[in-house]
Amino acid sequence: MRFAGNRYIPFHAVSYARSGAEGQVEVHLIDRDLVKVAASEFEREWARANAEIVPAPLGYEAISRVETDGKRRLVVTPIIAFRVDEAGRSAPVLLDQTEAPRIEAIRHPDGRIVTADGGRYDDVEGWTTAISRLRA
């Protein structure tokens, strides 16, 4: 689990957690240390850690647009799995998390593009053309 201040706490180090005052959770560690975190942060990290990881079939890729030196380029990163939470929502797990700052679309093995906002396109060219039209 990663909490405020980017402190990483492995789950095996947690003795127990309980609700605290003012929307906080007290996380008691086996070394007797105590960490207080926002309840929403704890719930998010707990759900993330307990999500099911499903291997992705070959060919799924995350696409991000990044800007460097005033030029936009696409960054394509292989998806190795999908994290599925208790509500059935899924999120891609990337081979290299550092390369894709914000996933804007997923390319399926057949070339189809599904965007983060639910848009569907036949290929990358169709998606980038639609983005260009929106900017004009």
DSSP file (Angstrom, degrees, kcal/mol; ACC not computed):
  #  RESIDUE AA STRUCTURE BP1 BP2  ACC     N-H-->O    O-->H-N    N-H-->O    O-->H-N    TCO  KAPPA ALPHA  PHI   PSI    X-CA   Y-CA   Z-CA
    1    1 A M              0   0    0      0, 0.0     8,-3.4     0, 0.0     2,-0.5   0.000 360.0 360.0 360.0 143.0    0.0    0.0    0.0
    2    2 A R  E     +A    8   0A   0      6,-0.2     6,-0.2    39,-0.1     2,-0.2  -0.969 360.0 173.8-117.4 124.8    1.2    3.5   -0.8
    3    3 A F  E >>  -A    7   0A   0      4,-2.7     3,-1.4    -2,-0.5     4,-0.7  -0.510  41.3 -35.5-120.6-173.2    0.0    6.3    1.5
    4    4 A A  G >4 S+     0   0    0      1,-0.3     3,-0.9     2,-0.2    -1,-0.3  -0.051 128.4  23.8 -44.8 138.5    0.5   10.0    2.2
    5    5 A G  G 34 S-     0   0    0      1,-0.2    -1,-0.3    -3,-0.1     3,-0.1   0.635 126.3 -84.4  76.0  12.6    4.1   11.1    1.6
    6    6 A N  G <4 S+     0   0    0     -3,-1.4     2,-0.4     1,-0.2    -1,-0.2   0.764  75.8 166.0  59.3  26.4    4.5    8.1   -0.7
    7    7 A R  E <<  -A    3   0A   0     -3,-0.9    -4,-2.7    -4,-0.7     2,-0.5  -0.616  28.3-143.4 -73.7 127.4    5.3    5.9    2.2
    8    8 A Y  E     -A    2   0A   0     -2,-0.4    -6,-0.2    -6,-0.2    -1,-0.0  -0.817  18.9-177.0 -96.3 127.6    5.1    2.3    1.1
    9    9 A I        -     0   0    0     -8,-3.4     2,-0.1    -2,-0.5     5,-0.1  -0.960  20.7-138.1-124.4 111.8    3.7   -0.2    3.6
   10   10 A P    >   -     0   0    0      0, 0.0     3,-2.0     0, 0.0     4,-0.3  -0.426  20.0-123.2 -67.4 144.6    3.6   -3.9    2.5
   11   11 A F  G >  S+     0   0    0      1,-0.3     3,-1.7     2,-0.2    38,-0.0   0.830 109.7  63.2 -59.2 -32.8    0.4   -5.6    3.5
   12   12 A H  G 3  S+     0   0    0      1,-0.3    -1,-0.3    17,-0.0    18,-0.0   0.663  97.1  59.7 -68.6 -11.4    2.3   -8.3    5.5
   13   13 A A  G <  S+     0   0    0     -3,-2.0    17,-2.7    16,-0.1     2,-0.5   0.522  83.8  97.9 -90.4  -6.0    3.5   -5.5    7.8
   14   14 A V  E <   -B   29   0B   0     -3,-1.7    15,-0.3    -4,-0.3     3,-0.1  -0.722  46.4-177.9 -87.8 124.6   -0.1   -4.5    8.8
   15   15 A S  E     -     0   0B   0     13,-2.9     2,-0.3    -2,-0.5    14,-0.2   0.926  67.1 -39.1 -81.7 -52.9   -1.3   -5.9   12.1
   16   16 A Y  E     -B   28   0B   0     12,-1.6    12,-2.9     2,-0.0    -1,-0.4  -0.972  50.5-140.4-164.0 166.2   -4.8   -4.4   11.8
   17   17 A A  E     +B   27   0B   0     -2,-0.3     2,-0.3    10,-0.2    10,-0.2  -0.987  19.3 177.7-134.4 145.5   -6.6   -1.3   10.8
   18   18 A R  E     -B   26   0B   0      8,-2.0     8,-3.2    -2,-0.4     2,-0.1  -0.985  37.7 -88.8-146.0 157.1   -9.6    0.5   12.4
   19   19 A S  E     -B   25   0B   0     -2,-0.3     6,-0.3     6,-0.2     2,-0.1  -0.397  46.4-172.7 -65.1 137.0  -11.7    3.6   11.8
   20   20 A G        -     0   0    0      4,-3.6     3,-0.4     1,-0.2     4,-0.2  -0.341  33.1 -57.8-113.0-162.7  -10.3    6.7   13.5
   21   21 A A  S >  S+     0   0    0      1,-0.2     3,-0.8     2,-0.1    -1,-0.2  -0.448 108.3  12.6 -80.9 154.0  -11.6   10.2   14.0
   22   22 A E  T 3  S-     0   0    0      1,-0.2    -1,-0.2    -2,-0.1     3,-0.1   0.850 133.2 -48.7  53.0  48.7  -12.6   12.6   11.3
   23   23 A G  T 3  S+     0   0    0     -3,-0.4    16,-3.2     1,-0.2    17,-0.4   0.766 105.5 129.0  69.2  26.6  -12.7   10.2    8.3
   24   24 A Q  E <   - C   0  38B   0     -3,-0.8    -4,-3.6    14,-0.3     2,-0.4  -0.767  49.4-142.6-112.3 160.0   -9.3    8.6    9.0
   25   25 A V  E     -BC  19  37B   0     12,-3.3    12,-2.4    -2,-0.3     2,-0.7  -0.978  12.8-140.9-118.7 133.5   -8.1    5.0    9.3
   26   26 A E  E     -BC  18  36B   0     -8,-3.2    -8,-2.0    -2,-0.4     2,-0.7  -0.852  14.6-160.0 -93.9 117.9   -5.5    4.0   11.9
   27   27 A V  E     -BC  17  35B   0      8,-3.4     8,-2.3    -2,-0.7     2,-0.5  -0.880   5.1-159.3-102.1 112.0   -3.2    1.5   10.3
   28   28 A H  E     -BC  16  34B   0    -12,-2.9   -13,-2.9    -2,-0.7   -12,-1.6  -0.806   9.2-151.7 -95.3 125.8   -1.4   -0.4   13.1
   29   29 A L  E >   -B   14   0B   0      4,-2.7     3,-1.9    -2,-0.5   -15,-0.2  -0.563  25.5-114.2 -97.0 159.6    1.8   -2.2   12.0
   30   30 A I  T 3  S+     0   0    0    -17,-2.7   -16,-0.1     1,-0.3    -1,-0.1   0.738 116.7  60.8 -65.8 -21.3    3.4   -5.3   13.4
   31   31 A D  T 3  S-     0   0    0    -18,-0.4    -1,-0.3     2,-0.1     3,-0.1   0.261 122.3-107.5 -87.8  14.5    6.4   -3.2   14.5
   32   32 A R  S <  S+     0   0    0     -3,-1.9    -2,-0.1     1,-0.3     2,-0.1   0.470  75.7 139.2  74.7   6.1    3.9   -1.2   16.7
   33   33 A D        -     0   0    0     -5,-0.0    -4,-2.7     1,-0.0     2,-0.4  -0.442  42.2-145.5 -74.0 154.9    4.2    1.8   14.4
   34   34 A L  E     -C   28   0B   0     -6,-0.2     2,-0.4    -2,-0.1    -6,-0.2  -0.992  13.5-172.3-128.0 130.3    0.9    3.7   13.7
   35   35 A V  E     -C   27   0B   0     -8,-2.3    -8,-3.4    -2,-0.4     2,-0.5  -0.987   9.4-155.1-122.7 128.6    0.0    5.4   10.5
   36   36 A K  E     +C   26   0B   0     -2,-0.4     2,-0.3   -10,-0.2   -10,-0.2  -0.903  22.4 168.5-104.1 128.3   -3.1    7.6   10.1
   37   37 A V  E     -C   25   0B   0    -12,-2.4   -12,-3.3    -2,-0.5     2,-0.1  -0.926  42.4 -87.3-134.9 158.5   -4.5    7.9    6.6
   38   38 A A  E  >  -C   24   0B   0     -2,-0.3     4,-2.4   -14,-0.2   -14,-0.3  -0.404  36.8-126.4 -63.1 140.0   -7.6    9.3    5.0
   39   39 A A  H  > S+     0   0    0    -16,-3.2     4,-2.8     1,-0.2     5,-0.2   0.882 110.1  53.3 -57.7 -39.9  -10.3    6.6    4.9
   40   40 A S  H  > S+     0   0    0    -17,-0.4     4,-2.2     1,-0.2    -1,-0.2   0.880 109.3  49.0 -64.6 -37.4  -10.8    7.1    1.1
   41   41 A E  H  > S+     0   0    0     -3,-0.2     4,-2.4     2,-0.2    -2,-0.2   0.913 112.4  47.9 -67.1 -42.9   -7.1    6.6    0.5
   42   42 A F  H  X S+     0   0    0     -4,-2.4     4,-2.8     2,-0.2     5,-0.2   0.932 112.4  48.7 -63.3 -45.9   -7.0    3.4    2.6
   43   43 A E  H  X S+     0   0    0     -4,-2.8     4,-2.6     1,-0.2     5,-0.2   0.898 111.5  50.1 -62.3 -40.8  -10.1    2.1    0.8
   44   44 A R  H  X S+     0   0    0     -4,-2.2     4,-2.4    -5,-0.2    -1,-0.2   0.939 114.3  43.5 -62.9 -47.1   -8.6    2.8   -2.6
   45   45 A E  H  X S+     0   0    0     -4,-2.4     4,-2.5     2,-0.2    -2,-0.2   0.883 113.8  51.3 -67.4 -38.2   -5.3    1.2   -1.8
   46   46 A W  H  X S+     0   0    0     -4,-2.8     4,-1.7     2,-0.2    -2,-0.2   0.932 112.2  46.1 -63.5 -45.8   -7.0   -1.8   -0.2
   47   47 A A  H  < S+     0   0    0     -4,-2.6     4,-0.4    -5,-0.2    -2,-0.2   0.905 112.9  50.7 -63.6 -41.0   -9.3   -2.3   -3.2
   48   48 A R  H >< S+     0   0    0     -4,-2.4     3,-0.9     1,-0.2    -2,-0.2   0.914 111.6  47.1 -63.0 -42.9   -6.3   -2.0   -5.5
   49   49 A A  H 3< S+     0   0    0     -4,-2.5    -1,-0.2     1,-0.2    -2,-0.2   0.786 115.5  45.7 -70.3 -27.2   -4.3   -4.5   -3.6
   50   50 A N  T 3< S+     0   0    0     -4,-1.7    -1,-0.2    -5,-0.2    -2,-0.2   0.335  86.4 117.1-100.0   7.2   -7.1   -7.0   -3.5
   51   51 A A  S <  S-     0   0    0     -3,-0.9     2,-0.3    -4,-0.4    34,-0.2  -0.398  71.1-110.3 -72.1 151.9   -8.1   -6.7   -7.1
   52   52 A E  E     -D   84   0C   0     32,-2.4    32,-3.2    -2,-0.1     2,-0.6  -0.658  24.9-142.9 -82.4 137.4   -7.9   -9.7   -9.3
   53   53 A I  E     -D   83   0C   0     -2,-0.3    30,-0.2    30,-0.2    -1,-0.0  -0.906  16.3-169.9-104.3 122.5   -5.1   -9.6  -11.9
   54   54 A V  E     -D   82   0C   0     28,-3.1    28,-2.8    -2,-0.6    -2,-0.0  -0.951  26.3-117.3-114.7 123.0   -6.1  -11.2  -15.2
   55   55 A P  E     -D   81   0C   0      0, 0.0    26,-0.3     0, 0.0    25,-0.1  -0.294  29.7-127.4 -57.7 139.2   -3.4  -11.8  -17.9
   56   56 A A        -     0   0    0     24,-1.8     3,-0.1    37,-0.1     2,-0.0  -0.689  22.2-111.9 -87.3 140.1   -4.0   -9.8  -21.1
   57   57 A P    >   -     0   0    0      0, 0.0     3,-1.1     0, 0.0    22,-0.1  -0.348  50.6 -83.1 -61.4 153.3   -4.0  -11.7  -24.4
   58   58 A L  T 3  S+     0   0    0      1,-0.2     3,-0.1    20,-0.0    22,-0.1  -0.274 110.7  40.2 -58.2 141.6   -1.1  -10.7  -26.6
   59   59 A G  T 3  S+     0   0    0      1,-0.3     2,-0.3    20,-0.1    -1,-0.2   0.313  72.7 128.2 105.2  -8.4   -1.5   -7.6  -28.7
   60   60 A Y    <   -     0   0    0     -3,-1.1    19,-2.5    19,-0.3     2,-0.4  -0.666  35.0-178.8 -81.2 135.8   -3.3   -5.2  -26.3
   61   61 A E  E     -FG  78 107D   0     46,-2.0    46,-3.1    -2,-0.3     2,-0.4  -0.993  25.2-134.5-138.6 142.8   -1.5   -1.8  -26.0
   62   62 A A  E     -FG  77 106D   0     15,-3.1    15,-2.6    -2,-0.4     2,-0.5  -0.780  22.3-155.4 -91.7 138.4   -2.0    1.4  -24.0
   63   63 A I  E     +FG  76 105D   0     42,-3.1    41,-2.5    -2,-0.4    42,-1.7  -0.969  14.9 175.2-120.4 128.8   -1.7    4.6  -26.0
   64   64 A S  E     -F   75   0D   0     11,-2.3    11,-3.1    -2,-0.5     2,-0.5  -0.929  23.9-137.0-124.6 151.2   -0.8    8.0  -24.5
   65   65 A R  E     -F   74   0D   0     37,-0.4     2,-0.3    -2,-0.3     9,-0.2  -0.950  26.9-179.2-107.4 127.5   -0.1   11.3  -26.1
   66   66 A V  E     -F   73   0D   0      7,-2.6     7,-2.6    -2,-0.5     2,-0.5  -0.920  19.0-139.9-124.8 152.9    2.9   13.2  -24.7
   67   67 A E  E     +F   72   0D   0     -2,-0.3     2,-0.4     5,-0.2     5,-0.2  -0.954  23.9 168.7-116.0 125.5    4.3   16.6  -25.7
   68   68 A T  E >  S-F   71   0D   0      3,-2.6     3,-1.9    -2,-0.5    -2,-0.0  -0.998  71.9  -6.3-134.9 131.7    8.0   17.2  -25.9
   69   69 A D  T 3  S-     0   0    0     -2,-0.4    -1,-0.1     1,-0.3     3,-0.1   0.852 129.4 -56.8  54.0  38.3    9.6   20.3  -27.3
   70   70 A G  T 3  S+     0   0    0      1,-0.2     2,-0.4    -3,-0.0    -1,-0.3   0.483 116.5 109.5  76.8   2.1    6.2   21.5  -28.5
   71   71 A K  E <   -F   68   0D   0     -3,-1.9    -3,-2.6     2,-0.0     2,-0.4  -0.915  60.5-139.2-114.0 137.7    5.5   18.3  -30.5
   72   72 A R  E     +F   67   0D   0     -2,-0.4     2,-0.3    -5,-0.2    -5,-0.2  -0.738  25.6 173.7 -92.4 141.2    3.0   15.7  -29.7
   73   73 A R  E     -F   66   0D   0     -7,-2.6    -7,-2.6    -2,-0.4     2,-0.4  -0.972  30.6-113.3-141.7 158.5    3.8   12.0  -30.1
   74   74 A L  E     -F   65   0D   0     -2,-0.3     2,-0.5    -9,-0.2    -9,-0.2  -0.757  20.3-157.2 -92.4 137.3    2.1    8.8  -29.3
   75   75 A V  E     -F   64   0D   0    -11,-3.1   -11,-2.3    -2,-0.4     2,-0.5  -0.974   8.9-163.5-112.4 122.0    3.6    6.5  -26.7
   76   76 A V  E     -F   63   0D   0     -2,-0.5   -13,-0.2   -13,-0.2    -2,-0.0  -0.926   9.2-179.0-110.6 124.7    2.6    2.8  -27.1
   77   77 A T  E     -F   62   0D   0    -15,-2.6   -15,-3.1    -2,-0.5    -2,-0.0  -0.985  29.8-113.1-126.7 129.9    3.1    0.5  -24.1
   78   78 A P  E     -F   61   0D   0      0, 0.0    17,-2.3     0, 0.0     2,-0.6  -0.324  23.2-137.1 -60.7 139.0    2.3   -3.2  -24.0
   79   79 A I  E     + E   0  94C   0    -19,-2.5   -19,-0.3    15,-0.2    15,-0.2  -0.881  22.2 179.2 -95.4 123.2   -0.5   -4.2  -21.6
   80   80 A I  E     -     0   0C   0     13,-2.4   -24,-1.8    -2,-0.6     2,-0.3   0.655  62.9  -9.1 -99.7 -17.7    0.4   -7.4  -19.8
   81   81 A A  E     -DE  55  93C   0     12,-1.4    12,-3.1   -26,-0.3     2,-0.4  -0.972  60.0-119.4-164.1 171.1   -2.7   -7.8  -17.6
   82   82 A F  E     -DE  54  92C   0    -28,-2.8   -28,-3.1    -2,-0.3     2,-0.6  -0.993  18.9-141.4-123.5 135.1   -5.9   -6.2  -16.4
   83   83 A R  E     -DE  53  91C   0      8,-3.4     8,-1.8    -2,-0.4     2,-0.5  -0.860  19.8-165.3 -94.2 121.3   -6.6   -5.4  -12.8
   84   84 A V  E     -DE  52  90C   0    -32,-3.2   -32,-2.4    -2,-0.6     6,-0.2  -0.939   5.1-154.7-113.8 120.9  -10.3   -6.1  -12.1
   85   85 A D    >   -     0   0    0      4,-2.5     3,-1.9    -2,-0.5   -37,-0.1  -0.223  36.9 -90.1 -87.9-178.9  -11.8   -4.7   -8.9
   86   86 A E  T 3  S+     0   0    0      1,-0.3    -1,-0.1     2,-0.1    -2,-0.0   0.769 126.1  55.9 -63.1 -26.4  -14.8   -5.9   -6.9
   87   87 A A  T 3  S-     0   0    0      2,-0.1    -1,-0.3     1,-0.0     3,-0.1   0.482 119.6-108.5 -84.8  -2.5  -17.2   -3.8   -8.9
   88   88 A G  S <  S+     0   0    0     -3,-1.9     2,-0.2     1,-0.3    -2,-0.1   0.496  71.8 141.9  89.0   3.7  -16.0   -5.3  -12.1
   89   89 A R        -     0   0    0     -5,-0.0    -4,-2.5     1,-0.0     2,-0.3  -0.547  36.4-151.8 -77.0 145.2  -14.1   -2.2  -13.3
   90   90 A S  E     -E   84   0C   0     -6,-0.2    -6,-0.2    -2,-0.2    -8,-0.0  -0.893  15.8-174.7-122.0 151.9  -10.8   -3.0  -15.1
   91   91 A A  E     -E   83   0C   0     -8,-1.8    -8,-3.4    -2,-0.3     2,-0.1  -0.997  31.1-109.8-139.8 139.4   -7.6   -1.0  -15.5
   92   92 A P  E     -E   82   0C   0      0, 0.0     2,-0.5     0, 0.0   -10,-0.2  -0.392  17.9-146.6 -71.7 146.1   -4.6   -2.0  -17.6
   93   93 A V  E     -E   81   0C   0    -12,-3.1   -13,-2.4    -2,-0.1   -12,-1.4  -0.969  24.2-147.2-108.6 122.9   -1.4   -3.1  -16.0
   94   94 A L  E     -E   79   0C   0     -2,-0.5     3,-0.4   -15,-0.2   -15,-0.2  -0.576  20.3-131.2 -97.2 154.1    1.5   -2.0  -18.2
   95   95 A L  S    S+     0   0    0    -17,-2.3     2,-0.4     1,-0.3    -1,-0.1   0.895 107.8  23.3 -63.2 -40.7    4.9   -3.6  -18.9
   96   96 A D    >>  -     0   0    0    -18,-0.3     3,-1.0     1,-0.1     4,-0.5  -0.884  67.8-173.6-131.0 100.6    6.5   -0.2  -18.2
   97   97 A Q  T 34 S+     0   0    0     -2,-0.4     3,-0.4    -3,-0.4    -1,-0.1   0.725  80.9  63.7 -66.3 -22.2    4.4    2.1  -16.0
   98   98 A T  T 34 S+     0   0    0      1,-0.2    -1,-0.2    -4,-0.1    -2,-0.0   0.754  94.4  59.4 -77.1 -23.0    6.9    5.0  -16.4
   99   99 A E  T <4 S+     0   0    0     -3,-1.0    -1,-0.2     1,-0.2    -2,-0.2   0.749 100.4  55.2 -78.9 -23.6    6.4    5.4  -20.2
  100  100 A A     <  +     0   0    0     -4,-0.5     3,-0.3    -3,-0.4    -1,-0.2  -0.810  57.2 175.9-116.6  92.5    2.6    6.1  -20.2
  101  101 A P  S    S+     0   0    0      0, 0.0     2,-0.3     0, 0.0    -1,-0.2   0.875  79.0   8.5 -64.4 -37.9    1.8    9.0  -17.9
  102  102 A R  S    S-     0   0    0    -37,-0.1     2,-0.5     0, 0.0   -37,-0.4  -0.912  76.1-136.0-147.2 115.0   -1.9    9.0  -18.8
  103  103 A I        +     0   0    0     -2,-0.3   -39,-0.2    -3,-0.3     3,-0.1  -0.581  26.8 171.2 -74.6 122.8   -3.6    6.3  -20.8
  104  104 A E        +     0   0    0    -41,-2.5    12,-2.6    -2,-0.5    13,-0.3   0.665  62.9   3.5-103.2 -23.2   -5.9    7.8  -23.4
  105  105 A A  E     -GH  63 115D   0    -42,-1.7   -42,-3.1    10,-0.3     2,-0.4  -0.990  57.6-134.2-158.1 161.1   -6.8    4.8  -25.4
  106  106 A I  E     -GH  62 114D   0      8,-2.6     8,-2.3    -2,-0.3     2,-0.6  -0.989  16.8-147.7-122.3 129.6   -6.3    1.0  -25.7
  107  107 A R  E     -GH  61 113D   0    -46,-3.1   -46,-2.0    -2,-0.4     6,-0.2  -0.859  15.8-144.5 -96.5 125.1   -5.5   -0.6  -29.0
  108  108 A H    >   -     0   0    0      4,-2.8     3,-2.5    -2,-0.6   -48,-0.1  -0.416  30.8-100.9 -80.5 162.1   -6.9   -4.1  -29.3
  109  109 A P  T 3  S+     0   0    0      0, 0.0    -1,-0.1     0, 0.0   -49,-0.1   0.795 123.8  55.9 -55.5 -29.3   -5.0   -6.9  -31.2
  110  110 A D  T 3  S-     0   0    0      2,-0.1   -51,-0.0     1,-0.0    -3,-0.0   0.415 123.5-103.7 -85.0   3.6   -7.2   -6.3  -34.3
  111  111 A G  S <  S+     0   0    0     -3,-2.5    13,-0.1     1,-0.3    -1,-0.0   0.219  73.4 142.0  97.9 -14.8   -6.2   -2.6  -34.3
  112  112 A R        -     0   0    0     -5,-0.1    -4,-2.8    11,-0.1     2,-0.4  -0.257  41.3-141.6 -59.9 149.3   -9.5   -1.2  -32.9
  113  113 A I  E     -HI 107 121D   0      8,-2.6     8,-2.5    -6,-0.2     2,-0.5  -0.957  15.9-173.1-116.8 131.3   -9.1    1.8  -30.6
  114  114 A V  E     -HI 106 120D   0     -8,-2.3    -8,-2.6    -2,-0.4     6,-0.2  -0.991  18.9-146.7-121.5 122.0  -11.2    2.3  -27.5
  115  115 A T  E >   -H  105   0D   0      4,-2.6     3,-1.9    -2,-0.5   -10,-0.3  -0.384  25.6-108.1 -88.0 165.5  -10.6    5.6  -25.7
  116  116 A A  T 3  S+     0   0    0    -12,-2.6   -11,-0.1     1,-0.3    -1,-0.1   0.789 120.6  52.5 -61.6 -28.4  -10.8    6.4  -22.0
  117  117 A D  T 3  S-     0   0    0    -13,-0.3    -1,-0.3     2,-0.0   -12,-0.1   0.300 127.5 -96.6 -93.0  11.1  -14.0    8.3  -22.6
  118  118 A G  S <  S+     0   0    0     -3,-1.9    -2,-0.1     1,-0.3   -13,-0.0   0.456  72.8 149.0  94.7   1.2  -15.6    5.4  -24.4
  119  119 A G        -     0   0    0     -5,-0.1    -4,-2.6     1,-0.0     2,-0.4  -0.354  31.9-151.8 -67.3 150.0  -15.0    6.4  -28.0
  120  120 A R  E     +I  114   0D   0     -6,-0.2     2,-0.3    -2,-0.0    -6,-0.2  -0.991  17.1 173.5-129.9 132.5  -14.5    3.7  -30.5
  121  121 A Y  E     -I  113   0D   0     -8,-2.5    -8,-2.6    -2,-0.4     3,-0.1  -0.945  38.0-126.7-136.6 154.0  -12.4    3.9  -33.7
  122  122 A D  S    S-     0   0    0     -2,-0.3     2,-0.3   -10,-0.2    -1,-0.1   0.824  88.3 -15.5 -69.5 -32.0  -11.3    1.4  -36.4
  123  123 A D  S  > S-     0   0    0    -11,-0.1     4,-1.7   -10,-0.1   -10,-0.1  -0.941  76.5 -85.3-161.0 177.2   -7.6    2.3  -36.0
  124  124 A V  H  > S+     0   0    0     -2,-0.3     4,-3.0     1,-0.2     5,-0.3   0.883 122.0  57.0 -62.1 -40.1   -5.1    4.8  -34.6
  125  125 A E  H  > S+     0   0    0      1,-0.2     4,-2.3     2,-0.2    -1,-0.2   0.904 106.1  49.7 -60.4 -42.0   -5.4    7.0  -37.7
  126  126 A G  H  > S+     0   0    0      2,-0.2     4,-1.9     1,-0.2    -1,-0.2   0.895 112.9  47.6 -62.5 -40.3   -9.2    7.4  -37.3
  127  127 A W  H  X S+     0   0    0     -4,-1.7     4,-2.1     2,-0.2    -2,-0.2   0.944 113.1  45.8 -66.6 -49.1   -8.7    8.3  -33.6
  128  128 A T  H  X S+     0   0    0     -4,-3.0     4,-2.2     1,-0.2    -2,-0.2   0.853 111.5  53.4 -66.3 -32.6   -6.0   10.9  -34.3
  129  129 A T  H  X S+     0   0    0     -4,-2.3     4,-2.2    -5,-0.3    -1,-0.2   0.920 108.6  49.6 -64.3 -43.4   -8.0   12.4  -37.1
  130  130 A A  H  X S+     0   0    0     -4,-1.9     4,-1.8     1,-0.2    -2,-0.2   0.887 110.3  50.6 -63.1 -39.2  -11.0   12.8  -34.8
  131  131 A I  H  X S+     0   0    0     -4,-2.1     4,-1.7     2,-0.2    -1,-0.2   0.920 109.1  51.6 -63.7 -43.5   -8.8   14.5  -32.2
  132  132 A S  H  X S+     0   0    0     -4,-2.2     4,-1.3     1,-0.2    -2,-0.2   0.897 108.6  51.1 -60.9 -41.3   -7.4   16.9  -34.8
  133  133 A R  H  < S+     0   0    0     -4,-2.2    -1,-0.2     1,-0.2    -2,-0.2   0.882 107.3  53.4 -63.9 -38.3  -10.9   17.8  -35.9
  134  134 A L  H  < S+     0   0    0     -4,-1.8    -1,-0.2     1,-0.2    -2,-0.2   0.852 109.1  49.1 -66.3 -33.4  -11.9   18.5  -32.3
  135  135 A R  H  <        0   0    0     -4,-1.7    -1,-0.2     1,-0.2    -2,-0.2   0.773 360.0 360.0 -75.7 -26.4   -9.0   20.9  -31.9
  136  136 A A     <        0   0    0     -4,-1.3    -1,-0.2    -5,-0.2    -2,-0.2   0.490 360.0 360.0 -73.2 360.0   -9.7   22.8  -35.1
